[in-house]
Amino acid sequence: MLSDDALIFLQHSIKTVWTLEILLILRRDPGQAWNSDELIRESRSSTLILQEVLANLQQAGLIETDGDHRIRYRSATPTLERLAAEIAVAQARRPAAITKALLSVSSDKVQNFAGAFRVGKRT
């Protein structure tokens, strides 16, 4: 499905299904610059979700914002482009597997968080 590098990048930089969805929207046409309202409408998300997603994508080095606050896909390095391309292909071929890979990290975090509050071993 995904190389180890792409899986790690997906789980630690993309992090959410919303981020993946908006990344794929932006990546479809790297030359197109979007404003926030257009991305919200296209992704059927919200302002709050979009703000979080754009922060994640900016931190991951996958987008740029111009002086008019328009957003476009742009990977900071060829390696990031390769990873994003691999994830896009895998999402097109096996979307359920990609969603499962994303959600498995969230599930592990919840279990680890809950485990921190266990006082003793239950019998």
Secondary structure, DSSP 8 states (H G I E B T S, - for coil): ---HHHHHHIIIII-SHHHHHHHHHHHH-TT--B-HHHHHHHHT--HHHHHHHHHHHHHHT-EEE-TT--EEE--SSHHHHHHHHHHHHHHHH-HHHHHHHHHHHHHHHHHHHHHTT--S---
